[in-house]
Amino acid sequence: MELLSPRPSYQVEARQGRNAEEALLAVLNACARETGEMSKIEWPAAGDGTGGEASGGGWDRAAAGNWISRLRGQRTGDFGRLALECLSFLDLSDCVLDVCDFYRADLRQASLETAAMKLANLSQANLIGANLNGVNMVGADLNGADLTQVHLTGADLTGPKLTWAKLINANLPDALLIGADLKRADLTGANLNHANLTDALLNRALLTEANLNDANLTGAKLTGADLFGAHLTGAGLTGANLTGANLDWAHLTGASFDRLSLSSAQLTKKQRKSLLPVE
């Protein structure tokens, strides 16, 4: 670039450099989609002028977020950006991505294990099959996101927005979902074993055949939720609201029901006999 005569302005050089980076990312992603292999990028070392936080291996944990933000740029409308459509199969493990804009991003099969994603915008993002084990998504916006078959073991999802999100067959054992907004979310077949869903909003959520064994649902709102065939063995439902919920064929052995609201809930005769007070 410096050998060009006349040499382009700084703005032109910066734009062309950014476009070249995006093109290389698109090529890398095309190869990853074809081979199904994870793409690993060697991030710069902490202290190389980036000012980012060092990882255990000495690399800059904020480098990925800075790079993606630069490629994404400022939105000028409700449409996707090429860079955000090329993040599938990318290894972003342990990266700092707090408050990052991933609206409608394609993160299928990506690895975000132990990443910091507090308050990130993942609305309508595609996260099918992604590795989110141990991720910190406190307060993140996941409205309408597709998290089918994601791995969220031990993840911190305290207070996120997950309205209309798809979590079909998702793996969330021991996940923290305290106060999570899961209204109308699809959790069909999801594994929520020992998850903490205290005060979670699960109104009209689909929890058909979900594994909620030993889950903490204290104070959870499950109004109109579909829990057909759900496994709730040993679950804590103290103070939960199950008004109008479908509990047909749900497994409730050993579950706690103090101050439980079951008005208009669909129950089998056996469930009614064990749960409702004798008049």
BELGIQUI-V643088 format. One line per field, one symbol per residue. ss: DSSP state (H for helix, E for strand, C for the rest). phi: phi as a letter, one per 20 degrees, with the letter a starting at -180 (. if undefined). A space follows every 50 residues. Layout:
ss = ???
phi = ???
This chain:
ss = CCCCCCCCCHHHHHHHHHHHHHHHHHHHHHHHHHHCCCECCCCCECCCCC CCCECCCCEECCHHHHHHHHHHCCCCCCCCCHHHHCCCCEECCCCECCCC ECCCCECCCCECCCCECCCCECCCCECCCCECCCCECCCCECCCCECCCC ECCCCECCCCECCCCECCCCECCCCECCCCECCCCECCCCECCCCECCCC ECCCCECCCCECCCCECCCCECCCCECCCCECCCCECCCCECCCCECCCC ECCCCECCCCECCCCECCHHHHHHHCCCC
phi = .fefcffffgfffffffffffffffffgffffffemefeddeffffnene mefeefeneffeffffffffffmefdrebfdggfecdfmeedgmeecglf edgmfedglfdcglfecfmfedgmfedgmfedgmfddgmfddgmfddglf dcgmfddfmeecfmfdcflfdcfmfecfmfedfmfddgmfedgmfddgmf dcglfecglfedgmfedgmfddgmfddgmfdcfmfedgmfddgmfedgmf edgmfecgledcgmfecfgffffedeffe
